[in-house]
């Protein structure tokens, strides 16, 4: 029996997998899009190498990982009946991390977030009916709270169906939570909602650059169209992964919903810009809130252009609402569970900025080692095969 994890090759999912591989003895069933196990293993190595060296990765691959090669949005993930039945039989609990963060595409969010989550819920229902499911953990988002302004939002009152949503991502994730509640009434469930996930407090390196590009662009401006006292609820990805891992493995969490956020300790624009200015030995930017409306119009206009400027403007257009709502999400529940608060963004943001700039917003990925690829034993570099074509842990 194993944890069925979706999104293992994504940003948060890879952090959760690395966390649990290191801190538990649990085996994993991983849904990965790939033509064969070789490609699946290479994709997973691409995602996990920021967390571990190849030898440790290969050990986990050979002993605790089983691939199910399929697509989240296909009926039964596109698996043949025997393989799908094997997935259900071998699943003890589920962590659903996979999602489309394409905040501009209604189609992408509907397909991946709604249809994909429905397929994962079907696995949960069938596993529950077959042998019982220990837990269904859904990684959601604080954006399910909809349009807000100048608030501290608590978990149980975050969703208001009469409130407008910012974008398709927020809207579909809200419905994903609703589906899980309605379709899995007898299953132990967790809904974990990260806020703005930006960087890792343990290291400057990152593999996710969309929000980082917007952050670096804003960090280079001499004038910012924001209120200096507005707070930004930014949380490091390692704290999010710790929260997901600890809560999923806990026998009886105190609550069903947790904000994985910085909460009332979220820093203001001024605190962040002062910290960056000090680290770079530069003058802090000037805040001019009156420019907010005209800046939004300019960003909307530039986002229609092609090239680098259009790309940056598109990112800013997507994230601007999350930078101007001056809303934070109470995190007292997760702080009580973990016994600590998340690191402040100001403590590690300069390292993230430097790494991103120096590496031109790319991570220096390593290829699959040639010595392993040339091995005469297929069980050394890649998992062995089962009769269904999937690898066996």
Secondary structure as GFF3:
##gff-version 3
##sequence-region A 1 393
A	DSSP	beta_strand	2	6	.	.	.	ID=ss1
A	DSSP	alpha_helix	11	23	.	.	.	ID=ss2
A	DSSP	beta_strand	28	32	.	.	.	ID=ss3
A	DSSP	alpha_helix	37	48	.	.	.	ID=ss4
A	DSSP	alpha_helix	54	64	.	.	.	ID=ss5
A	DSSP	beta_strand	65	69	.	.	.	ID=ss6
A	DSSP	three_ten_helix	75	78	.	.	.	ID=ss7
A	DSSP	alpha_helix	81	89	.	.	.	ID=ss8
A	DSSP	beta_strand	91	96	.	.	.	ID=ss9
A	DSSP	alpha_helix	106	108	.	.	.	ID=ss10
A	DSSP	pi_helix	109	115	.	.	.	ID=ss11
A	DSSP	alpha_helix	116	130	.	.	.	ID=ss12
A	DSSP	beta_strand	136	141	.	.	.	ID=ss13
A	DSSP	three_ten_helix	142	145	.	.	.	ID=ss14
A	DSSP	beta_strand	152	153	.	.	.	ID=ss15
A	DSSP	three_ten_helix	155	157	.	.	.	ID=ss16
A	DSSP	alpha_helix	168	183	.	.	.	ID=ss17
A	DSSP	beta_strand	189	194	.	.	.	ID=ss18
A	DSSP	beta_strand	196	197	.	.	.	ID=ss19
A	DSSP	alpha_helix	210	219	.	.	.	ID=ss20
A	DSSP	beta_strand	223	224	.	.	.	ID=ss21
A	DSSP	beta_strand	231	232	.	.	.	ID=ss22
A	DSSP	beta_strand	234	235	.	.	.	ID=ss23
A	DSSP	alpha_helix	237	249	.	.	.	ID=ss24
A	DSSP	beta_strand	257	260	.	.	.	ID=ss25
A	DSSP	three_ten_helix	263	265	.	.	.	ID=ss26
A	DSSP	beta_strand	267	268	.	.	.	ID=ss27
A	DSSP	alpha_helix	269	280	.	.	.	ID=ss28
A	DSSP	beta_strand	286	287	.	.	.	ID=ss29
A	DSSP	three_ten_helix	289	291	.	.	.	ID=ss30
A	DSSP	alpha_helix	292	302	.	.	.	ID=ss31
A	DSSP	alpha_helix	307	324	.	.	.	ID=ss32
A	DSSP	beta_strand	328	329	.	.	.	ID=ss33
A	DSSP	alpha_helix	332	338	.	.	.	ID=ss34
A	DSSP	alpha_helix	345	358	.	.	.	ID=ss35
A	DSSP	alpha_helix	370	373	.	.	.	ID=ss36
A	DSSP	alpha_helix	378	381	.	.	.	ID=ss37
###
